[in-house]
Amino acid sequence: MTSPGTRADAEAEDLDVEEALALVKENPGPARRGPAHPGRDGHGTPAPHHPADSHHRATPWPEARATAERAARAAARAARRTPVAVPLDAALGLTLAAPLAALTDLPSFDTSAMDGWALAGPGPWEVRDEGVLAGHAEPAPLTDGEAVRIATGARIPADTTAVLRTEHGRTDERGRLHPTREVGHGQDIRPRGQECRSGDQLLPVGTLATPAVLGLAAAAGYDTLTAVPRPRVDVLVLGDELLTEGLPHDGLIRDALGPMLPPWLRALGAEVRAVRRIGDDAKALHRAVTASDADLIVTTGGTAAGPVDHVHPTLRRIGAELLVDGVEVRPGHPMLLARLKDDQHLVGLPGNPLAAVSGLLTLAEPLLRTLAARPAPEPYTLPLRDAVHGHPYDTRLVPVVLRDEGAVPLHYNGPAMLRGVAAADALAVVPPGGARSGQEAELLDLPWAAGGIGVCFT
């Protein structure tokens, strides 16, 4: 016996993740509040001249994001990952790798759209003693002048001409049913196949599995969805100074990134397989990196050139290719992206919390989004409600809340601070030199922006 979902799954056997990626690229995500206006630096302002001895390796911020996306496309081609059949209760946030075709008519039989009476012919009607409930076998046909009590969703008896809503009928002293308003033929009946016929394509490849998509799939007869598998991520938390519980003391501080990164990465479409605490141990870092078979390794801290910054030496030791080594962005300048294998990458995040968020959105987000075959959001801009100081040469990412079609910059936006971004709806992309009040700024939405959190620190 064929289980629900098998036919569409079989039809998708030759479709791989790379092809799903291509289809998503052809069908980008929905447009946002307004268009972005990219200039030579990607956000509307001519990029200033950099001194010859400044940032000699750093990559401009828009180019860094594009590099991460290209790296993910190359990795998808190299890996040739095949789509997977995922149970509906585990498919939220995945991208369809096969069209969603109806496995049945919807509805699959004529049903009542309302509580009331099923009627045959003109009234008044004699009412049967027994009623018709949803989920029961097909009821006996009606004859002209006959009615039967019926519940919403119940199967319509054969020869029914209309459904009379409960509030639109009355019975006389002899028990006969009379309408209190005109009854039209077919009224409040959902005919078989009204929404779709078996075989109709309901959703194309590249559709994101939202809660509504899961509901539609279930209604259409599916137990599983054929989807692009989640990119697998291992997180390595570096630093001897980090505590996992209690108050900071004796030069030790609480680890903010260990609790923050896994759920954020999951919101970006990843499967976080492990969070390992390495400390400042070069050998342990080398062992962890070389032992991982994740699609992406994310490290925290150790990306600069200090005495215990072991990420660069480890990458050199294993022969990794540095695709991005520093980005012209504040905070987060010392972030990096490396190709370890054709189908494996490492994103090195700075250790300061807000700088790590910057690296997450600059490098990890486009890479994971592309590996997961999610459509890229259309860029949009809003006017800044206050002026924002800029870096002379680098892009700045500043937490903002969205109010009345404008973006309000938040305080507490230093590299080591999370107080601002914890209340933010988005990060504003501030060009080199800063932005004046009222100037349009590109915005990067945060995954929880629709959560309705109204706290702000302006």
N, C-alpha and C positions, 0 to 999 in steps of 0.2 A: 504494500500500500504506500502511495506517495504521500509524504508529510507536507503540510503547508509550507510554502516557500521554496520547495525543491525545484520547481520548474524555472523560476526566475534565476535561481542560483546556477542551474545548469546552463542557462543561456549566457551567463557571465563568465564561464570558465576561461575563455580566451582573453578576457579583459584584465590587464594587470594594473598595478598601482600607477605606473608611469602614464598609461593611457588615461586613467582617471584624473591624474594631475593635469594632463593636457586639456581634458574637457572642462575642468574647473577653471583653468587659465582663460579659456574661451568664454566662460560665463562668470564674470567677476561678481563679487558680493554687491548688495544693494547700495545705492547712493546714500550719502549721509546728508547732514544738514546743509552743506554748501560746498562748492568746489574749492579745492586747494589751488593756489596760484604759484606753482613752482618757478623759481628763478634759477640763476646759475648754480646756487648752492642747494636747490631743492625746496626752499621754503620762502621764495618771494623776494629775497634780498641778494644783490650781487655779492658773491663771496669775496671777502677782503683778501688782500695780499698777505701771505705769511712770510715772516722773515726767513731767510735761507737756512738759518741754524735752528729753527723752531719746528718741533713735531715732524722730524724728517721721516719717520716711519708711519705716522698716524694716518688713518684713512678718513676722508670726509664722511660725516654721519650718513647722508643718503646713500653713498657708495657702499658703506659697510653693510647696511640693510640689504641692498641689492646683491652684494657678494654672498651673504648668508642664504638668500633665496636661491641663487644660482648653485651654490654648493649642495643644497638639498635636492635640487632637480638632478644634479649629477649623481648624487647618492642613490636616488630612487631608480635611476637608469642602471646603476651598477648592481644594486641589490636584487632587482626584479622581484620585489616582494609581491606575493599573490594576495588577492583579497581573501577575507575570512568570513565565515558564517558566524554571526554573533546573535545570541538570544536577545529578544527585544529589551529585556530588563537590563542589559549591559551595553546597549548600543547608543545611548544618549551621547551626542557630541561627535559621533563618527560620521564619516562622509560616505554616501552610497557609492559603491563601485559597480552596481548593476541598476538598471531602471526598475522602479517599483511598478509592476504591472498587476492589475487586479486579478486575483485568483477566483473571484466569484462576482456575481452581480451585487450591487449595493443599492438599495437593500436586496436581499436574496429572495424575498417574497413580498407581496403587497402587505403593508403594515398600517396600523392606525397611528395617525400623528397626534391624537388627542384621546383623553378619557371621555367616554360618552356612549353612544349607541351606534352599531353598524345597522344600516337601513337598506331595505330592498323595496324599490318602487315608491309610489306616492303615499303620503300618510293620510290619516293617522295609522299607527302601526301597533300590532299586537306584539308584546314583548315576551321573549322566551324566559323561562325560569332560570336556566343556567347562563352564566356569562362566559366571556372569552378572555383569557389572561395571556400575558407574554410568556413565551417559553413552553407553551403547550402545543399538542398536536393540532393538525389542521381541523378547524371546526366544521360542522355540517353546513351545507349551503343554506342560504336564506331563500324564502319564497316571497313573491310580491306581497306587500302589506305586513311584513314581519321585520322585527328588530331584535337585537341582542346586545346586552351590555358588553362593552369592550374596553380594555385598558390600553394605554399608550404602548406602542411597540408590539402589540399582539397581532397575530396573523389574521388578515381579513377573510371572513367567510366568502366562499364563491357566491357570485351573483349580487354582492353588495354594490349599491349605487352611490353611497356617501356615508360619511360618519357625522353624526350630530353631536356636538360638544355637550357635556353635562349641563353647562349653564345656559344652553340654548334649547332645552327641552322641558316639557312638563307632562305629567300623567293625569288623566281624568279619573272620575270615580269608578270607571270600569277597568282601569289599569291600562288604557290605551295611551300611546305616546304621541304628543303633539309638538311641532316645532314652534318656538317663539320668534323665529326669524326665518327668512327664506333659505332653503337648502339647495345648493348647487350640485350638479352631477360631479362625482369624484372628490367632493369636498373633504379635506382633512384625511385623505388617503395618500400614503407614500407608495407610489407604484414600484414594482420590481424594476431594478436597473435605473432608477431616477438619478442616482449619483454617478454610477458608472456601470459598464458591462464587463463581464469577465474578459480579460485580455487587454483592456484599455490601459495605456500608460498613464499612471497617476503622477509620478515624479521622475525626473531624469537623473542620470549619473551626475555625481557632484553635489547632490542635495545634502545639506547638513541634517542629521537626525535630531530634530527638536522633539520635545514632548508631543506636539501635535502630529509630527511625522510618525512617531511610534504608535500613536492611537490609530492613525489612518492605516498603517501597515497591519495592525491587529485586526481592524475591521475588514480589511481586504483579504484576510486569510493567512497571514504570515506568522510563523513562530520565530524565525530568524531573519536577519537582514544581511545581505552581502555588502561588506564595507571595507574601506581601507583600514588596515590595522593601525593601532596607535603607535607612534614612535616610542621606542623604549629608551628610558633615561635613567642613568645612575648619577646620583649627586654625591660629591665628595666635599666635605666641609673641612677646611684647613685652618690651622691656628691653635697654638698651645694655650692661648689666653682665654679660650671660650669655655663658659660654664653651661651646663644643660639644665640646671635648676638652681633655685635660691637667688639671693641678692649678690650683686657684684662685691668683690672684696679682694684686697691684697693684689691689686693690679689685674685681676681677672674680671671679665665682663660676660654678660649673658649672650649666648648665641641667638641672634634674631633671625638669621638666614635659614638655619635648619628647620624651624617651624614654618617659615614663610614660603620657601621655594617649592616644596612638593605640591601643595595645593595650587599654587600659581601655575606651575608647570602642567598640572592636570587640567587646569582651566584653558591652557593653550593647546590641549589635545594630546598630551603625552601620557604614557603609562610609566609612572615612577616606580622602578623596581627596587631600588635600594637607596638609603641615605647613610653614608659612612662617614665617620669622624676620623680624620687622618692625623690631625695635629700638624706640627711643623717637622715632618719626617720625610726626607727625600726618598728613602728606600720604600717606605710604605706607600707613598704616592705613586712611585714607579710600578710597584706590584699591583696596586688598585687599577691603574690606567691600563696596563698591559693585560690584566685578567678580565677586563670588562668586555662583553660582547654587545653592549647597548648601542643603539643607533647614535645616541648623543651622551657624552659625559659632560656634566656641569661641575666646575670647581668654583669654590668661593675663596677669595684672597690669594696671595702669593703670586700675583701677576706682574708685580713691579720688579725692581732689581735690588731689593734689600738682601741682607744676609740669610734670611730664612724664606725667601721667595723662590720656591722650587719648581714652579710650573714651567718657566722657560727652559731651565736645564733639563727637566724631564722630557719635554717635547724634543729638544735637540738630541737627547740620548736615544730616543726611539725612532728618530728620523721623520718626525711629523712635518707636514707642510703648513707653515703659517700663512693663512689667507688674509687675516686681519690682525695686525699687531699694534694696538692702540687706535683709538677713534677720536676724532676732533669733536668731542662732546663733553659737557660738564653737567652733572658729575659723571664719573665712569670712564675717564680717559684711558686708563690702563687695561681695559677689557681686551680679549683676544678671541680669535676663531682659528682653529687648526684642523686640518684633515689628517686623521690618524691612519685611515684606510680608505679605499674608494667609497665604502658605504658607512664610514664611521667618522664622527667629528667630535671635537671638544670645544666647549665655550668656557673660557676663563673669565669669571666675574670678579670685579674688585671686592675687597672685603668690607668696605663701608656699606651699610645697608642701602641707602638711596642710590649710591653708585652702582650697587649690584642690581637694583631695579632698572636702572638705566641700561645696563648691559643685557638684562633679560629682555627688555623691549627692543633693543637695538639689534641683537644678534640671535638670541634664542627664539624669539617670537616668529620672525620670518622663516627661520629654518624649520621649526616644528610645524608651523602652519602649512608650509609647503609639503613636508613629509606626510602630513595628515590629509593632504589634498583639500584643505579648507580654502574657500575663496578669500582673496585678499580684500579687506574692507576698502571701500572707496575713500580716499582722503577727503577731509572736510576742514573748514576753518570757521572760527568765530572771533569776534573782536575781543581784545583784552580789555577788561574793565579798569585796570591800573597799569601804569608803566612797569616794565621789568628790566632790571639791569642785565646786560649781556656780557659775555666774555669777549675780549678783543678779537679772537680768531675762531673760537669754537662755538658750535651750537650749544644751547642750554635746554635741558628738559626740566620744566617747572610744574609742580603739582597745581591743579586748578579745580575749582568747583564750577559747575555750569548753572548760571542763573539768568533768566530772562534773555535768552539768546545772546549771552555773553559769557566769557570765561574770567573768573575771579582768581587771580594768583593767590596762593596760600603762603603763609609764613612757615618757618621751620622746614626749609628746603635745602639745608646743608647736606653734604655727602654722607654724613653719619646719622642723619635724622630720618625717622619714619613717621613722625607726628603729622607732618603735612600730607604725605601720600596716603596715610591711613584714613584721612577724611576726604580724599580727592575723588573726583569723577574721571579725571583724565590727566595727561601730562601735556602741557603746551610746548610746542617746538619753537624756541626763541632763537632767531638768527644771530650770528655774530654781531656784536655792537649793541644788542638789546632791542626792545620794542617799546613804542610809545603807547599811551592809553588810547584805546580805540583802534589800534592796528590789528588787522586780521592775523591770526596765528593758526597754524596747523595743529590739530589735536590728535593724540593717541588715546583712545578709550581704554579704560581698565576693565578687566573681565566682570567686575561686580558693579559697573556703573549704573545698571538698571535696578540696583538693590534698594534705592530710595533712602540711603543713609543721608541725613540732613545736617550732620555735625560739620562745622568748618572752623578753621582757625585763621581768620583773615586779620 
